Amino acid sequence: MAYDRRLVSNGNPMEEIVGFSRAVRVGPFIAVGGTAPVDAEGRTVGVGDVFAQTTRCFEIIEAALKEAGAGLSDIVRTRVILMDIDSWKPAIEARKAYCRDARPVDTIMAITRFVNPEWLVEIEVDAVIGGWDG
C-alpha cells in the first residue's frame, strides 16, 4: 500500500536551506521534528524558563499537527530533550496540559547543547490519525 507524503512547513527559512520540514505526514503517521521554543521571527521565547519554553514548543507542535490534519489527541509518542535533566519537572508540568488526555509514551533525555544556547528544551512528537481496528 502506497501512502502520499505531505510536508508541513512553519515558514522557517532554514527548512529550504537545510532541507527539513516541521512535520511530515505519511498516510496516518505524522512525525514532528525537534521543535524549539521560538516565536514567528525566530527569537527564543521564555529565556531561562523551561516551563514557558516547553509550552511554546507544544504550541508550535499543535499548529503543525492541525496543518497535517491531526490534533493533540493523535499524539502517540513525545520526546522531551533538555539541556539539564534536573529541569524535567517543569517541562513535564507544561507537557501535561497538551498530553494528559492522549497519554502518549514519553522519553525524557538531556543533551550537552542545542544550536541556540538560549534553548533549554526541544520537543519531538509522533502522531497517528485514526484508531486501531485490530
matplotlib code that plots the C-alpha trace (Angstrom):
import matplotlib.pyplot as plt

x = [0.0, 1.5, 0.8, 1.0, 3.8, 2.8, 5.3, 4.3, 6.2, 6.1, 7.9, 11.3, 13.8, 16.2, 13.7, 14.6, 18.3, 18.9, 16.2, 13.8, 10.2, 8.4, 6.4, 5.9, 2.7, 2.8, -0.6, -2.0, 1.5, 2.9, 6.4, 7.0, 10.8, 12.7, 10.7, 12.4, 10.9, 10.8, 8.4, 7.4, 10.6, 12.9, 13.5, 13.7, 10.6, 10.9, 14.6, 15.7, 12.2, 11.8, 8.0, 7.5, 9.8, 8.1, 4.7, 5.9, 7.2, 3.8, 2.0, 4.1, 3.6, -0.2, -0.3, 1.8, -0.4, -3.5, -2.0, -1.3, -4.9, -4.4, -4.7, -3.2, -5.3, -3.5, 0.0, 1.4, 5.0, 6.7, 10.4, 11.4, 15.0, 16.5, 19.8, 19.6, 17.9, 17.2, 14.7, 12.4, 9.6, 8.7, 8.9, 6.6, 4.2, 3.9, 3.6, 0.7, -1.5, -1.1, -0.8, -2.9, -5.8, -3.8, -1.4, 1.4, 4.5, 7.3, 11.1, 12.9, 16.6, 19.4, 22.0, 25.1, 23.8, 21.4, 22.1, 20.9, 22.3, 19.1, 17.1, 16.6, 14.3, 13.2, 10.2, 9.5, 6.2, 4.8, 1.1, -1.2, -4.5, -7.4, -8.0, -6.7, -9.1, -7.1]
y = [0.0, 3.3, 6.5, 10.1, 12.1, 15.6, 18.1, 20.6, 23.9, 26.6, 29.1, 28.8, 29.9, 27.1, 24.5, 25.2, 25.8, 22.7, 20.5, 19.7, 20.1, 20.9, 17.8, 15.0, 13.0, 9.7, 8.1, 8.2, 8.7, 12.2, 12.9, 16.4, 17.1, 18.7, 21.8, 24.7, 27.5, 30.3, 33.0, 33.8, 35.9, 33.1, 34.7, 32.5, 32.5, 32.2, 32.6, 30.9, 29.3, 25.6, 25.7, 28.6, 27.1, 23.7, 25.4, 27.3, 24.1, 22.5, 25.5, 25.1, 21.3, 21.7, 24.0, 21.6, 18.7, 20.7, 21.6, 17.9, 17.0, 15.8, 17.0, 16.6, 13.5, 11.8, 12.0, 8.6, 9.5, 12.5, 13.1, 15.9, 16.8, 19.0, 20.8, 20.0, 16.7, 18.3, 20.6, 17.7, 18.5, 22.0, 20.5, 17.7, 20.1, 22.0, 18.8, 17.7, 20.5, 19.1, 15.4, 14.4, 13.1, 11.2, 9.8, 9.1, 7.2, 9.5, 9.8, 12.4, 12.9, 15.5, 16.6, 18.7, 21.6, 22.9, 25.0, 28.1, 28.4, 30.1, 27.0, 24.8, 22.3, 20.9, 18.5, 15.9, 14.0, 11.3, 11.0, 8.5, 9.6, 7.2, 4.3, 0.8, -1.7, -4.8]
z = [0.0, -1.1, 1.0, 0.0, 1.6, 2.9, 4.1, 6.8, 7.0, 9.6, 7.4, 8.9, 6.1, 7.3, 6.1, 2.5, 3.2, 5.2, 3.7, 6.6, 7.4, 10.7, 10.2, 7.7, 7.2, 5.5, 5.5, 9.1, 10.6, 11.4, 12.7, 14.2, 14.4, 17.1, 18.0, 19.6, 21.7, 19.2, 18.0, 14.4, 14.0, 15.3, 18.7, 21.7, 23.9, 27.7, 28.0, 31.3, 31.8, 31.0, 31.6, 29.2, 26.6, 26.7, 26.4, 23.3, 21.8, 22.2, 20.7, 17.6, 17.6, 18.0, 14.9, 12.9, 13.8, 12.8, 9.5, 8.9, 9.7, 13.3, 16.8, 20.2, 20.8, 18.0, 19.7, 20.5, 21.5, 22.9, 23.3, 25.8, 25.1, 27.9, 28.5, 32.2, 33.2, 36.6, 34.9, 33.9, 36.4, 34.9, 31.4, 32.3, 34.0, 30.8, 28.7, 30.8, 29.5, 26.0, 26.5, 29.5, 27.5, 24.8, 27.4, 24.8, 25.6, 26.6, 26.6, 28.7, 28.0, 28.3, 25.8, 26.1, 24.0, 21.3, 18.3, 20.2, 23.8, 24.9, 24.3, 27.4, 25.7, 22.3, 21.8, 19.2, 18.8, 16.7, 16.0, 14.3, 12.9, 13.4, 15.7, 15.7, 14.4, 15.2]

ax = plt.figure().add_subplot(projection="3d")
ax.plot(x, y, z, "-o")
ax.set_aspect("equal")
plt.show()
